Amino acid sequence: MQELQQHRQWMNYALNLAQEAGEQGEVPVGAVVVDAQNQLIARASNRKERDRDPTAHAEVLALRDAGRLLNRWHLQGCRLYVTLEPCPMCAGAIVQSRISQLIYGADDPKTGAIRTVVNLPNSRVSNHTPQVIGGILEQSCRQQLHHWFAQRRPPKPSVQTAQQTG
């Protein structure tokens, strides 16, 4: 039970980072890296738009910062929390970092590379398989993303409206 509470605590932290990213025009994804003593060592949110960098995903930025802080790329013993299932690029970075545990909120039905679309960590191309826990605060993570996208996309025309214009 205490472990689940810790997971929820850190996912809430990542959700707050994601909220800040969304307010800055970024897809709201937040990531947090904690060490084996449950201490925060890195945090990040998406920065693709602000940095004009296609690799500036929350996970990659958090892993980079954790490596710099620990002065090593090998993040064994650390946990990565992220609000959305990582994409193929981020899944590759997670495998390369040798992080011990990945905890994420919502599945990504379009680009999820942990279990939804593909399972990169368990594939033959992977030389490391972190322990994975999905679905922590899943509803909150999913709602945050849905709300953000709904604000930016025009509503789809109803069937009746489409028939009238056709």
C-alpha positions in Angstrom: 0.0 0.0 0.0 2.8 2.4 0.8 4.4 1.7 -2.6 1.1 2.6 -4.4 0.9 5.8 -2.4 4.4 6.7 -3.5 3.5 6.0 -7.1 0.5 8.2 -6.8 2.5 11.0 -5.1 5.1 11.1 -7.9 2.5 10.8 -10.6 0.7 13.8 -9.1 4.0 15.6 -9.3 4.3 14.7 -13.0 0.7 15.7 -13.6 1.5 19.2 -12.2 4.5 19.4 -14.5 2.3 18.4 -17.4 -0.2 21.1 -16.6 2.6 23.7 -16.7 3.7 22.4 -20.1 0.1 22.5 -21.4 -0.2 26.1 -20.3 3.0 26.9 -22.3 1.4 25.3 -25.5 3.1 22.0 -25.2 1.4 18.6 -25.2 0.9 18.1 -21.4 3.3 15.3 -20.5 5.4 15.4 -17.3 8.2 13.1 -16.1 10.0 12.6 -12.8 13.0 10.5 -11.9 13.5 9.4 -8.3 16.3 7.4 -6.8 16.3 4.2 -4.8 15.7 6.3 -1.6 12.6 7.8 -3.2 14.3 11.2 -3.6 13.6 13.5 -6.5 16.6 13.7 -8.8 15.1 15.0 -12.1 11.9 16.5 -13.4 10.8 17.7 -16.9 7.9 18.3 -19.1 7.6 18.4 -22.9 9.5 21.2 -24.5 9.4 20.4 -28.2 7.7 23.7 -29.2 9.6 25.9 -26.9 13.0 24.4 -27.7 12.2 23.7 -31.3 13.6 20.2 -30.7 11.9 17.0 -31.8 13.7 15.1 -29.0 12.6 17.4 -26.2 10.1 14.9 -24.8 9.6 14.9 -21.0 11.1 11.5 -20.5 14.3 12.2 -22.5 14.8 15.5 -20.7 14.3 14.0 -17.3 16.7 11.1 -18.1 19.3 13.6 -19.3 19.1 15.6 -16.2 19.2 12.5 -14.0 22.4 11.3 -15.7 24.0 14.7 -15.3 23.1 14.9 -11.6 24.3 11.4 -10.9 27.3 11.8 -13.2 26.5 8.6 -15.0 24.2 7.5 -17.8 23.5 4.1 -16.1 20.3 4.9 -14.0 20.0 1.4 -12.3 18.0 1.8 -9.1 16.0 4.8 -10.3 12.4 5.0 -11.2 10.9 7.1 -14.0 7.3 8.4 -13.7 5.6 9.8 -16.8 2.0 10.8 -17.4 1.7 9.1 -20.8 3.0 5.8 -22.1 6.4 6.6 -23.8 6.7 6.7 -27.6 9.4 4.6 -29.5 12.1 7.3 -29.1 11.5 7.6 -25.3 11.2 3.8 -24.9 14.6 3.5 -26.5 16.0 6.1 -24.2 14.5 4.3 -21.2 16.1 1.0 -22.3 19.5 2.7 -22.9 19.4 4.4 -19.5 19.0 1.0 -17.7 16.4 2.6 -15.5 15.0 0.0 -13.0 11.4 0.9 -13.1 9.0 2.8 -15.4 5.7 3.9 -14.0 3.2 5.6 -16.3 -0.3 6.9 -16.3 -2.3 6.6 -19.5 -1.8 4.2 -22.4 -1.1 5.9 -25.8 -3.1 4.1 -28.5 -1.3 6.0 -31.3 2.4 5.7 -30.4 2.7 3.8 -27.1 5.9 1.7 -27.3 5.7 0.0 -23.9 2.6 -2.2 -24.3 -0.2 -0.5 -26.3 1.1 -0.4 -29.9 4.5 -2.2 -29.5 6.5 -3.4 -26.6 10.0 -2.2 -27.2 11.5 -3.1 -23.8 10.5 -6.7 -24.2 11.5 -7.0 -27.9 14.6 -8.7 -29.3 16.2 -5.3 -29.9 16.3 -4.5 -26.2 19.2 -5.3 -24.0 17.5 -4.2 -20.8 13.9 -4.6 -19.6 12.8 -2.3 -16.8 9.9 -3.3 -14.5 6.8 -1.5 -15.9 3.7 -0.4 -14.0 1.0 1.3 -16.1 -2.3 2.9 -15.1 -1.2 5.0 -12.1 -3.7 7.8 -11.9 -4.7 6.8 -15.4 -8.0 8.7 -15.4 -6.4 12.0 -14.4 -3.6 11.6 -16.9 -6.1 10.8 -19.7 -8.5 13.6 -18.8 -5.7 16.1 -18.8 -4.6 15.1 -22.3 -8.2 15.0 -23.6 -9.0 18.4 -22.2 -5.9 20.0 -23.7 -6.5 18.5 -27.2 -10.2 19.4 -27.0 -9.3 23.0 -26.5 -7.1 23.1 -29.5 -9.1 21.2 -32.1 -12.3 22.4 -33.7 -15.3 20.2 -32.9 -16.2 17.6 -35.5 -19.4 18.4 -37.4 -22.3 16.3 -36.4 -23.7 13.7 -38.8 -26.8 15.9 -39.3 -24.7 19.0 -40.1 -22.5 17.0 -42.5 -25.6 15.7 -44.3 -27.1 19.2 -44.7 -24.0 20.5 -46.3 -23.5 17.6 -48.6 
